[in-house]
Amino acid sequence: MVRIVCVRCKQQLFLRTIAMAFVGASAVTKTISFDRRKRAKQMNERVKNRLFRISDYFDDSAMFMAVRQGMVMMIPLLVSGSMALMLISLPIPMYQEFLVNLCNGRVVEFLRFIQSASFGFFAVGLALTTSYSYAVTRQRDKRGGKSDSVMVMLVTMVSLIGFSGIQREDFSVAALGTNNIFTALFIALGCSVLFFRIKDKGIFRIRQRGMEADDCYAEAVSGIIPTLLVMAFFAVLRQLFVAAFHVDSVQGLLEIVVGRLLMSIENGLIVAIAILLMAHCMWLVGIHGSNVLEPVMQENFVRISEGAVYNKTFQDVFVLMGGTGSVLCLVIAILLFSKKGSIKNVAKLSFPMAIFNISEMIAFGLPVILNPIFVIPYLLVPVVLCVISYAAVYAGIVPHVVRQVEWTTPVFLSGYLATGSIAGSILQAVCLAAGVLIYLPFLRLFEERDERQLVKNVKALTSELQRQEAENAILPLTERQDVLGGVARVLSADLKDAIRDRKLFFLYQPQVDARERCMGAEVLIRWMHPIAGFIYPPLIIQLAKEEELLHDIEAYLFDEAAYAVSEIEKVIHTEFKISVNITNESLAWEDFEYCMADKVRKYNISPRRLWLEITEQDALVSSNEMLDKIQRLKEQGHKFLIDDFGMGHTSLMYLQTNHFGVVKLDGSLTKDVLQNNRNKDIIAAITKLGKSLHFETIAEYVETEEQKDRLLELGCNGFQGYYYSKPIALAELIPWMEKHQGKA
C-alpha cells in the first residue's frame, strides 16, 4: 500500500515537474517573443525616424526643392500634352474614324498642336521653372533681389539652347523637348548654383557711381560677370563632351552608357528588371527616366517578336500601370485606405490621369518623386509586377503580347487589346492588387510623417504671426511662396471645412467687477485641428480674413453669443453681458447690422446684454461710415469696448466721443504692473482719464492676487484672467456666474 502511494506520489511529482517545465518554457518563449517584438519595434522606430530625417533634409535642400517645384509647375503642360496624345491615340477603331473625319480633321490638328506645343519645348520650360524655384528660395532667405530671378532664368535658357547646339547647322528643335529633360535639369541647377555663388562673392562686381539708386540697373550690372562666366563654363563643357565622348549632351552620354549596358544582356526578365530599375532610379532624383531610355527602347524593345516576353508594350501594359512607379496602385491605395482629406484630394485629381498612365499629377503632387519614404515601393512595385506578369506569360497562363498598344491606353482595355484575351485584363487586376498591398504600409508612414511635419509647420507659422504682431506689421500668410505659405493655405482649406461642418467651438472667460461679482464674460473662438491640435486664435482670424471667411465665422460667433445670453437669462436675472470681438472688416460688412438684429430677434434677448469689442488698432482705421454704424448699433442698445488699449497706436479723440464706453487694457501693460513703474503710471493715467470721460476700465491677464490688488489700487473697474477663471464652456459658465453673482 505504501509502495503504491509512493509510486503515485512519484508520478504526480513527475507530472508536476513536466508541467512546470512546460510553463517555464512557455514563459521563456513568451519572454523571448516579447523581446524580439520589442527589438523589432525599436528597429522600425529607428528606421522610421531616419527616413523622416532624410525627408526633412530633402525639404530643406534648395536644389532638391527647386527640382520638385520646377516639375510641379510643369504639371499643366505635361497633363495638357498627355491628354491631347491620349485623345489622339485612343485605340478604338470607331473612335479613330470619327476623330479623323470630325471637322475635316481640324480637331486632330488642334490636338496635335497642344501635344507639340506642350512637349516640343518642355526641356526649356523645365529649366526655367527649376532655376526660378531656386532663385525664389534664395529670395525667401533674403539673399537675392527680384531681378536675380529673371537673370538666372535667362542665363539658364541661353546656356541650355547653346549647349543643345543651336550654333550648328544640324541643330534640331527636338533637342529642347521631353527627351532632353536630364540635360535641362543639369544645366538649370548648374547655372543657378554657379550664378549665385559668383554673384555672392562680389569679386567681379561692377559699380556705377550715381546709379546705385536704380536697383534694377544695379542688379543687372552686377550680373554681367556671373552671366559671362556661367555661359563660358557650359560652352567649354560642351566642347569637352564632344571631344571626349562624341556627344553634345549629358543625356546623350547617359543614353550611350545605358545602351551599352543593356546590349550585353539578352531580352528576358533580367533586362526587364534592369531597365525598370534604371528608369525609376533616375525618376527618384528628378530625371525623366522613361525619356532617357526612350532611344534604347525604340531601337531594341518596341518590336514584338515571337518567344520574347518583354517589350515596350508589355512594360506599359502590365508594369507601368498609372505611369512611372506603377502609381495607379498608390492612387487606389489612397482612395481606399487613406483617412486624410488633403491626400485623398490629390488622389481624386490624379485618378483620371493615372487610368491613362499619366503619372505626373500624383508623382509631383503628393509627391512621390524626391521623397525618401516612397523609394522602396517606387522601385519594388514595378519589379514585382514585372516578375508576376513575366511568370504568367512565360507559363502560358496569359497569352503573349500580340500587338502594340499606345502607352496612354486605359488599364484593363490595354490588357485585353495587347494580348487579345480577357486574361490580360485579369492579370492587370492581380498586379494592381499586389501593388496596392506593397504601397499601403509606406502610405501609412507618409501620412504619419506628413502629420508630424504639419504640426511642426503650424507651430512655425504661429511663431511667424506672433512675430509680425509684435512688430505691428502683419503680411498675408497665404500669399507667401514658401513652406509657411503652403501650410497657411492647407489650414485655410481646413478652416473652411471646419466652418461648414460647425467644428469651431467657443469658450467664455468670466469678467468680475471691483467687488468680485461676475458682470459677464467674453466669448472666445477656438479650433481644435484634427492633426495640428489647438490653433492660435489670432491665426484663425487672420486666415479667415485672407480667405474671406470672416463673415461666416462672425455669423457663427454672433449666433453662439446670442444663444449664450438667452441660456444665461434663464438662470441669472441680475445685470450681465456677453462680449464678442469684431474687426473693422466686421463694420465694413454690409449685412453686419442686419446679422446682429437677426440674432437678437432670433433668441429674443436684450441688445444691452450683447457687447462688441474692437481692437484699438482696428478702431484707428475705422472710417466715418464705420463710426456711424457704431453709433446706430449703440442706439439699438449694444455697448462698444476698445480692446488691447495702450499698445501705443491710439488717438485719444475716440475717447472724447461717446462711441466707446469701456476700455480693456492691453495685456502687455497689466502683466508687468508689479515690476514696471512706467506701466503703473500709464494705467493710472488711463483710469483717471476714464473717470473724467465716464468710461470703465477692464484689466485683462490678471493672474495673481497681488496683481489684482495693484490694478484695483490704480483704479481699474473690472478684471479678467486666470486668477478668476480660465476660459470655460457655457455649461460651466452658468454655475460659475451663479456662484459669483447669485440670483436676483
C-alpha positions in Angstrom: 0.0 0.0 0.0 2.8 2.3 0.9 4.6 1.5 -2.3 1.6 2.3 -4.3 1.2 5.6 -2.7 4.9 6.3 -3.2 4.6 5.4 -6.9 1.6 7.6 -7.2 3.5 10.4 -5.5 6.4 9.9 -7.8 4.1 10.0 -10.8 2.4 13.2 -9.5 5.8 14.7 -8.8 7.0 13.8 -12.3 3.9 15.3 -13.9 4.3 18.4 -11.9 7.9 18.7 -12.9 6.9 18.2 -16.6 4.1 20.8 -16.2 6.4 23.3 -14.5 9.0 22.7 -17.3 6.3 23.4 -19.9 5.1 26.5 -18.0 8.7 27.7 -17.6 9.5 27.0 -21.3 6.3 28.8 -22.3 7.2 31.8 -20.1 10.7 31.8 -21.6 9.3 31.6 -25.1 6.9 34.5 -24.3 9.8 36.5 -22.9 11.9 35.8 -25.9 9.0 36.6 -28.2 8.3 39.8 -26.3 12.0 40.8 -26.5 12.0 40.1 -30.2 8.9 42.2 -30.8 10.4 44.9 -28.7 13.6 44.9 -30.6 11.7 44.8 -33.9 9.6 47.7 -32.8 12.7 49.7 -31.8 14.3 48.9 -35.1 11.2 50.0 -37.0 11.2 53.2 -35.0 14.8 53.9 -35.8 14.3 53.2 -39.5 11.2 55.4 -39.5 13.0 58.3 -37.7 15.9 58.0 -40.1 13.5 58.2 -43.1 11.9 61.2 -41.5 15.2 62.9 -41.1 16.2 62.2 -44.7 12.8 63.6 -45.8 13.5 66.8 -43.7 16.9 67.1 -45.4 15.2 66.9 -48.8 12.7 69.5 -47.8 15.5 71.8 -46.6 17.7 71.3 -49.7 17.4 74.2 -52.1 18.4 72.1 -55.0 16.0 69.3 -54.4 13.2 71.6 -53.7 14.0 73.6 -56.9 13.7 70.4 -59.0 10.5 69.3 -57.2 8.8 72.7 -57.5 10.0 73.1 -61.1 8.4 69.9 -62.1 5.2 70.8 -60.2 5.0 74.0 -62.2 5.3 71.9 -65.4 2.3 69.7 -64.5 -0.2 71.8 -66.5 1.9 71.4 -69.7 2.5 67.7 -69.0 -1.1 66.9 -68.4 -2.3 69.0 -71.4 0.1 67.3 -73.8 -0.6 63.9 -72.4 -4.4 64.4 -72.6 -4.0 65.6 -76.2 -1.9 62.5 -77.0 -4.4 60.3 -75.2 -7.3 61.6 -77.3 -5.4 61.3 -80.5 -4.2 57.7 -79.9 -7.1 56.0 -78.1 -7.2 52.6 -79.9 -10.8 52.3 -80.7 -11.4 51.9 -84.4 -14.8 53.6 -84.5 -13.5 56.5 -82.3 -10.4 56.9 -84.6 -12.6 57.1 -87.7 -14.9 59.6 -86.0 -12.0 61.7 -84.9 -10.3 61.8 -88.3 -13.5 62.9 -90.0 -14.5 65.4 -87.3 -14.4 68.9 -88.8 -12.4 67.6 -91.7 -9.5 66.7 -89.5 -9.2 70.1 -87.8 -9.8 68.5 -84.4 -6.8 66.2 -84.9 -4.7 69.2 -85.9 -5.9 71.1 -82.8 -4.9 68.2 -80.6 -1.5 67.8 -82.3 -0.9 71.5 -81.8 -1.5 71.1 -78.0 0.7 68.0 -77.9 3.6 69.5 -79.9 3.4 72.9 -78.1 3.4 71.1 -74.7 6.2 68.6 -75.3 8.3 70.4 -78.0 10.0 72.9 -75.7 9.4 71.0 -72.5 13.1 71.0 -71.6 13.3 74.8 -71.9 10.2 75.2 -69.7 11.5 72.8 -67.0 14.9 74.5 -67.0 13.2 77.9 -66.5 10.9 76.8 -63.7 13.7 75.0 -61.9 16.0 78.0 -62.0 13.2 80.2 -61.0 12.4 78.0 -58.0 16.0 78.0 -56.9 16.1 81.8 -57.1 12.8 82.2 -55.2 14.3 80.1 -52.4 17.2 82.5 -52.1 14.8 85.5 -52.1 13.0 84.0 -49.1 16.3 83.7 -47.4 16.9 87.4 -48.3 20.0 86.7 -50.3 18.8 87.9 -53.6 16.8 90.6 -55.4 13.8 90.2 -57.7 16.0 90.9 -60.7 18.1 87.9 -59.9 15.2 85.5 -60.7 14.9 86.9 -64.2 18.6 87.0 -64.8 19.2 83.4 -63.7 16.3 82.2 -65.8 17.7 84.0 -68.9 21.2 82.6 -68.3 19.7 79.1 -67.9 17.7 79.3 -71.1 20.6 80.7 -73.2 23.0 78.1 -71.7 20.6 75.2 -72.5 19.9 76.3 -76.0 23.7 76.8 -76.6 24.5 73.5 -75.0 22.0 71.9 -77.3 23.9 73.1 -80.4 21.9 75.9 -81.8 25.1 77.2 -83.4 25.4 74.1 -85.6 23.7 73.6 -88.9 22.3 70.2 -87.9 20.6 71.6 -84.8 17.2 70.1 -84.2 14.4 71.6 -82.1 13.8 68.1 -80.8 16.8 68.7 -78.5 14.6 71.1 -76.5 11.8 68.6 -76.0 10.9 65.9 -73.5 13.8 63.7 -74.4 16.3 66.2 -73.1 15.0 66.7 -69.6 18.1 65.4 -67.8 20.2 68.0 -69.6 17.7 70.7 -68.8 17.8 69.9 -65.0 21.6 69.6 -65.1 22.0 73.0 -66.7 19.3 74.7 -64.6 20.9 73.6 -61.3 24.4 74.2 -62.6 23.5 77.7 -63.8 21.6 78.6 -60.7 24.3 77.5 -58.2 27.2 78.9 -60.2 25.5 82.3 -60.9 24.6 83.0 -57.3 27.9 81.8 -55.9 29.9 84.0 -58.2 27.5 86.9 -57.6 27.7 86.4 -53.8 31.5 86.6 -53.9 31.2 90.2 -55.2 34.7 89.9 -56.6 33.7 90.9 -60.1 31.0 93.4 -59.1 30.9 96.4 -61.4 30.0 99.7 -59.6 28.4 102.6 -61.4 28.7 105.8 -59.5 25.5 107.8 -59.2 23.3 104.8 -60.4 23.0 102.9 -57.1 19.5 104.3 -56.6 18.3 102.4 -59.6 18.0 99.0 -58.1 17.1 97.2 -61.3 20.1 98.7 -63.2 22.5 98.0 -60.3 21.3 94.3 -60.1 21.6 93.9 -63.9 25.1 95.4 -64.0 26.2 93.2 -61.1 25.0 90.1 -63.1 27.2 90.8 -66.1 30.3 88.9 -65.0 28.4 85.9 -63.4 26.4 85.6 -66.7 29.6 85.6 -68.8 31.3 83.1 -66.6 28.4 80.7 -66.4 27.9 80.7 -70.2 31.6 80.3 -70.7 31.6 77.3 -68.3 28.9 75.4 -70.3 30.4 76.3 -73.6 33.7 74.7 -72.5 31.8 71.8 -71.0 30.0 71.1 -74.3 33.3 71.1 -76.2 34.7 68.6 -73.7 31.7 66.3 -74.2 32.1 66.4 -77.9 35.8 65.8 -77.8 35.8 63.1 -75.2 32.5 61.2 -75.8 31.4 62.4 -79.3 28.1 63.5 -77.8 26.7 67.0 -77.3 24.7 66.5 -74.1 24.7 64.8 -70.7 21.6 62.9 -71.8 23.4 61.6 -74.9 26.2 60.3 -72.8 23.8 58.7 -70.4 22.0 57.0 -73.3 25.2 55.6 -74.7 26.2 54.2 -71.2 22.7 52.6 -70.7 22.6 51.3 -74.3 26.0 49.5 -73.9 24.9 48.1 -70.5 21.7 46.7 -71.9 23.1 45.4 -75.2 25.2 42.8 -73.5 22.1 41.3 -71.9 19.6 39.1 -73.8 16.0 40.0 -73.9 14.4 38.5 -70.8 13.4 39.0 -67.2 16.9 40.3 -66.1 17.0 43.0 -68.8 13.4 44.0 -68.0 14.2 44.5 -64.3 17.4 46.3 -65.2 15.5 48.8 -67.4 12.9 49.3 -64.8 15.4 50.0 -62.0 17.5 52.3 -64.2 14.4 54.3 -65.2 13.0 54.6 -61.7 16.3 55.4 -60.1 16.5 58.3 -62.5 13.0 59.4 -61.7 13.7 59.4 -58.0 16.2 62.2 -58.4 14.0 64.1 -60.8 15.2 62.8 -64.1 12.5 61.6 -66.6 13.9 58.1 -66.7 11.5 56.9 -69.4 12.7 59.6 -71.8 16.3 58.9 -71.1 15.8 55.2 -72.0 13.4 56.0 -74.9 16.0 55.7 -77.6 17.2 52.3 -76.3 13.6 51.1 -76.0 12.7 52.3 -79.5 15.7 50.6 -81.0 15.6 47.3 -79.2 12.3 46.7 -77.4 9.5 48.2 -79.5 9.1 45.3 -82.0 7.0 42.4 -80.9 8.9 39.1 -81.6 8.0 35.5 -81.1 9.3 33.9 -78.0 10.4 37.2 -76.4 8.1 38.1 -73.4 9.4 41.5 -72.6 8.9 44.5 -74.9 7.8 48.1 -74.5 4.1 47.3 -74.8 4.5 44.5 -72.1 6.1 47.1 -69.8 3.4 49.8 -70.5 0.5 47.4 -70.1 1.4 45.2 -67.2 4.1 47.1 -65.2 3.7 50.9 -65.6 0.0 51.0 -64.8 -0.6 54.6 -63.9 2.8 55.6 -65.3 6.2 55.6 -63.6 6.3 53.7 -60.3 3.0 51.9 -61.2 1.4 54.8 -59.3 -2.1 53.7 -60.1 -1.6 51.2 -57.3 -0.7 54.1 -55.0 -3.7 56.1 -56.1 -6.1 53.2 -55.4 -4.4 52.6 -52.0 -5.0 56.3 -51.1 -8.7 56.2 -52.3 -9.4 53.0 -50.4 -7.4 53.4 -47.2 -6.3 57.0 -46.6 -8.1 59.0 -43.9 -6.6 62.3 -44.8 -8.7 64.6 -46.9 -5.8 66.5 -48.5 -4.1 63.4 -49.7 -7.4 62.0 -51.0 -8.0 65.2 -52.9 -4.7 64.7 -54.7 -5.6 61.1 -55.5 -9.0 62.1 -56.8 -7.5 64.6 -59.1 -4.8 62.1 -60.2 -7.1 59.1 -60.7 -8.5 60.1 -64.2 -4.9 60.7 -65.4 -3.5 57.6 -63.8 -6.1 55.5 -65.6 -4.5 56.7 -68.8 -1.0 56.1 -67.4 -0.2 59.8 -66.8 1.7 59.8 -63.5 2.8 63.4 -63.1 -0.2 64.6 -61.0 0.4 62.1 -58.3 4.2 61.8 -58.7 4.8 65.5 -58.2 1.6 66.5 -56.4 1.8 64.1 -53.4 4.9 64.0 -54.0 6.4 60.6 -54.8 9.5 61.9 -56.7 12.3 63.0 -54.4 10.5 61.5 -51.5 12.7 59.1 -49.5 9.6 57.4 -47.9 8.4 56.1 -51.2 11.8 55.0 -52.5 11.3 51.3 -51.6 7.8 50.8 -53.0 8.5 53.1 -56.0 11.3 50.7 -57.0 9.8 47.5 -55.7 6.3 47.6 -57.1 7.3 47.8 -60.8 9.8 44.9 -60.3 7.3 42.8 -58.5 4.6 43.4 -61.2 7.2 42.7 -63.9 8.0 39.3 -62.2 4.3 38.4 -61.8 3.4 39.3 -65.3 6.5 37.7 -66.8 5.8 34.5 -65.0 2.2 34.5 -66.0 3.1 35.0 -69.7 6.0 32.6 -69.6 3.9 29.9 -68.0 1.2 30.3 -70.6 -1.5 31.5 -68.2 -1.7 34.7 -70.1 -1.1 35.0 -73.9 2.0 36.8 -75.2 1.6 40.4 -76.3 0.3 40.1 -79.9 0.0 43.8 -80.8 1.4 47.2 -79.9 -0.7 49.4 -77.7 -0.2 53.1 -77.2 1.0 53.8 -73.6 -2.0 56.1 -72.9 -4.5 53.3 -73.4 -6.6 52.8 -70.2 -5.8 50.0 -67.9 -7.9 46.8 -68.5 -8.6 47.8 -72.1 -4.9 47.8 -72.7 -4.5 44.3 -71.2 -7.2 43.0 -73.5 -6.0 44.7 -76.6 -2.3 43.8 -76.1 -3.0 40.0 -75.6 -6.3 39.6 -77.4 -7.6 37.9 -74.3 -9.5 38.8 -71.1 -6.7 37.1 -69.3 -4.6 40.2 -69.9 -7.1 42.3 -68.1 -7.3 39.8 -65.2 -3.5 39.9 -64.9 -3.7 43.7 -64.7 -6.2 43.4 -61.8 -3.9 40.9 -60.0 -1.0 43.2 -60.4 -2.9 46.2 -59.2 -3.9 44.3 -56.0 -0.3 43.3 -55.4 0.9 46.9 -55.9 -1.7 48.3 -53.5 -0.6 45.9 -50.8 3.0 46.9 -51.2 2.3 50.7 -51.3 0.0 50.6 -48.3 2.4 50.4 -45.3 4.5 53.2 -46.9 1.4 55.3 -47.4 0.8 55.0 -43.7 4.3 56.0 -43.0 4.0 59.0 -45.3 0.8 60.1 -43.6 2.5 59.9 -40.2 5.4 62.0 -41.4 3.0 64.4 -43.1 1.2 64.8 -39.8 4.4 65.4 -37.8 5.5 67.9 -40.4 2.2 69.7 -40.3 2.3 70.1 -36.5 5.9 71.4 -36.8 5.0 73.9 -39.6 1.8 75.1 -37.8 4.0 76.0 -34.8 6.4 77.8 -37.1 3.5 79.7 -38.8 2.1 80.7 -35.4 5.5 82.0 -34.3 5.8 84.0 -37.5 2.4 85.6 -36.9 3.3 86.4 -33.3 6.5 88.0 -34.5 4.5 90.1 -37.0 2.0 91.0 -34.3 4.9 92.2 -32.1 6.2 94.4 -34.9 2.7 95.5 -35.9 3.3 94.5 -39.5 1.1 91.6 -40.4 1.5 90.4 -44.0 -0.7 88.0 -45.9 0.2 84.4 -44.9 -1.5 82.5 -47.7 0.3 84.6 -50.3 3.8 83.5 -49.1 5.7 81.3 -51.6 7.4 79.1 -49.0 6.7 76.3 -46.7 4.8 78.6 -44.3 2.6 79.8 -47.1 1.8 76.3 -48.1 0.8 75.3 -44.5 -1.3 78.6 -44.3 -3.2 77.5 -47.5 -3.7 74.0 -46.1 -5.0 75.4 -42.8 -7.3 77.8 -44.7 -8.9 74.9 -46.6 -9.3 73.0 -43.4 -10.8 76.1 -41.7 -13.4 76.4 -44.5 -14.4 72.8 -43.9 -14.5 73.4 -40.1 -16.8 76.4 -40.5 -19.1 74.4 -42.8 -19.2 71.4 -40.5 -19.6 73.6 -37.3 -16.3 72.2 -35.9 -15.3 75.6 -34.3 -16.3 75.9 -30.7 -16.5 78.8 -28.2 -15.3 79.3 -24.6 -16.2 82.0 -22.2 -13.8 83.8 -19.9 -15.7 85.5 -16.9 -15.2 89.1 -16.0 -15.7 90.5 -12.5 -16.1 93.9 -11.1 -14.2 95.6 -8.2 -16.3 93.7 -5.7 -15.5 90.4 -7.5 -19.1 89.9 -8.7 -19.4 88.4 -12.1 -20.5 91.0 -14.6 -20.4 88.8 -17.7 -17.9 87.1 -19.9 -16.0 87.4 -23.2 -16.7 84.7 -25.8 -13.5 83.3 -27.3 -13.3 81.3 -30.6 -11.4 78.0 -30.5 -10.4 75.5 -33.1 -9.0 72.0 -32.4 -7.5 70.9 -35.7 -7.7 67.1 -36.1 -3.9 66.9 -36.6 -2.2 70.1 -35.6 -4.3 70.4 -32.4 -5.1 73.8 -30.8 -4.8 76.6 -33.3 -3.7 80.0 -32.1 -6.9 82.1 -32.2 -5.4 85.2 -33.9 -4.2 82.8 -36.7 -7.8 81.7 -37.2 -8.9 85.2 -37.7 -6.0 86.1 -39.9 -6.6 83.2 -42.2 -10.4 83.9 -42.2 -9.6 87.5 -43.3 -7.4 86.4 -46.1 -9.8 83.7 -47.4 -12.9 85.9 -47.0 -14.3 83.6 -44.4 -14.5 86.2 -41.6 -18.2 87.0 -42.1 -19.1 83.3 -41.9 -17.2 83.0 -38.6 -18.8 86.1 -37.3 -22.3 85.0 -38.1 -21.5 81.8 -36.3 -20.0 83.7 -33.4 -22.9 86.1 -33.0 -25.4 83.3 -33.1 -23.4 81.5 -30.3 -23.2 84.6 -28.2 -26.9 85.4 -28.5 -27.7 81.8 -27.6 -25.5 82.1 -24.6 -27.2 85.2 -23.4 -30.6 83.5 -23.8 -29.4 80.5 -21.8 -27.9 82.6 -19.0 -31.1 84.8 -18.7 -33.0 81.6 -17.7 -30.8 81.4 -14.6 -29.2 84.8 -13.9 -31.7 87.6 -13.5 -29.3 90.4 -12.4 -27.4 92.6 -14.9 -24.7 90.8 -17.0 -23.3 91.0 -20.5 -21.6 88.7 -23.1 -19.0 90.5 -25.3 -17.8 89.4 -28.7 -14.8 90.6 -30.7 -15.2 92.3 -34.0 -12.9 93.9 -36.5 -13.1 96.8 -38.9 -13.9 94.2 -41.6 -16.9 93.4 -39.5 -18.0 97.0 -39.5 -17.4 97.2 -43.3 -19.7 94.2 -43.8 -22.9 95.4 -45.4 -25.0 92.8 -43.5 -23.4 93.4 -40.1 -26.3 95.4 -38.6 -28.9 93.0 -40.1 -26.9 90.0 -38.7 -26.8 91.5 -35.2 -30.5 92.4 -35.3 -31.4 88.9 -36.6 -29.6 87.2 -33.7 -31.2 89.4 -31.1 -34.6 88.8 -32.6 -34.0 85.0 -33.0 -33.2 84.5 -29.3 -35.4 87.3 -28.0 -32.6 88.9 -26.0 -31.8 92.5 -25.0 -29.1 94.1 -27.1 -27.7 95.7 -24.0 -26.5 92.2 -22.9 -24.5 91.8 -26.1 -21.4 93.9 -26.1 -19.0 94.4 -29.0 -15.2 94.6 -28.7 -13.0 96.2 -31.3 -9.2 96.4 -31.0 -7.5 99.7 -30.6 -5.7 99.1 -33.9 -8.9 98.5 -35.8 -10.6 101.4 -34.2 -7.9 103.7 -35.6 -8.6 102.8 -39.2 -12.4 103.0 -38.8 -13.9 105.4 -41.3 -16.7 107.9 -40.6 -19.1 105.4 -42.2 -18.0 102.7 -39.7 -18.3 105.1 -36.8 -21.8 106.0 -38.0 -22.6 102.3 -37.9 -21.2 102.0 -34.4 -23.5 104.9 -33.4 -26.5 103.2 -34.9 -25.7 99.9 -33.1 -25.3 101.8 -29.8 -28.7 103.4 -30.3 -30.1 99.9 -30.6 -28.7 99.0 -27.2 -25.3 97.4 -27.9 -22.3 98.7 -26.0 -18.8 99.0 -27.5 -15.4 98.4 -25.9 -11.9 99.2 -27.2 -9.8 96.1 -26.7 -6.0 96.0 -26.3 -5.9 99.7 -25.3 -2.5 101.0 -24.6 -0.5 99.4 -27.5 0.7 102.9 -28.5 -1.4 103.4 -31.6 -4.5 105.1 -30.1 -5.8 108.5 -30.9 -7.4 109.9 -27.8 -10.1 111.6 -29.9 -12.1 108.4 -30.0 -12.3 108.5 -26.2 -13.7 112.1 -26.4 -16.7 110.7 -28.3 -19.5 108.5 -26.9 -18.7 105.6 -29.2 -16.8 103.6 -26.7 -18.0 103.1 -23.1 -15.4 100.6 -21.9 -11.6 100.3 -22.4 -9.8 97.0 -21.9 -6.2 97.4 -21.1 -3.6 95.7 -23.2 -2.1 92.6 -21.6 1.5 94.0 -22.0 0.6 96.7 -19.5 -1.2 94.6 -16.9 1.2 91.6 -16.9 4.2 93.7 -15.7 2.3 96.1 -13.4 4.0 94.8 -10.3 7.5 95.3 -11.7 7.2 98.1 -14.2 6.6 101.5 -12.7 6.1 103.1 -16.2 3.2 100.6 -16.7 1.7 101.6 -13.4 1.8 105.3 -14.4 0.2 104.6 -17.8 -2.6 102.5 -16.2 -3.2 105.2 -13.5 -3.4 107.8 -16.2 -5.9 105.8 -18.3 -8.1 105.1 -15.3 -8.0 108.7 -14.3 -9.0 109.7 -17.8 -11.7 107.1 -17.7 -13.3 108.7 -14.6 -13.3 112.2 -16.2 -14.6 110.9 -19.5 -17.0 108.4 -17.9 -15.7 105.1 -19.4 -14.9 102.0 -17.5 -11.5 100.2 -17.5 -11.2 96.4 -17.5 -7.8 94.8 -16.9 -7.0 91.6 -18.8 -4.5 88.8 -18.0 -5.0 89.1 -14.2 -3.2 86.0 -12.9 -2.4 86.7 -9.2 -4.0 88.3 -6.2 -1.1 90.8 -5.8 -1.6 91.9 -9.5 -5.3 92.3 -9.0 -4.9 94.4 -5.8 -2.4 96.7 -7.5 -4.7 97.1 -10.5 -7.6 97.9 -8.2 -5.5 100.5 -6.4 -4.7 102.1 -9.8 -8.4 102.5 -10.5 -9.5 99.5 -12.7 -13.2 98.8 -12.6 -13.2 95.2 -13.9 -10.9 92.2 -14.1 -10.4 89.2 -16.4 -7.8 86.5 -16.2 -6.8 83.1 -14.9 -6.8 84.3 -11.3 -10.5 84.1 -11.6 -11.1 81.5 -14.2 -9.7 80.1 -17.4 -12.0 80.2 -20.5 -14.8 77.7 -19.9 -17.7 76.2 -21.8 -21.2 77.6 -21.5 -22.3 74.7 -19.3 -19.6 75.6 -16.8 -20.1 79.4 -17.1 -23.7 79.4 -15.8 -22.9 77.8 -12.4 -19.8 79.9 -12.2 -21.9 83.0 -12.6 -24.4 81.8 -10.1 -21.7 81.3 -7.5 -20.1 84.7 -8.1 -23.2 86.7 -8.7 -26.2 85.0 -7.2 -29.8 85.0 -8.2 -31.9 88.2 -8.0 
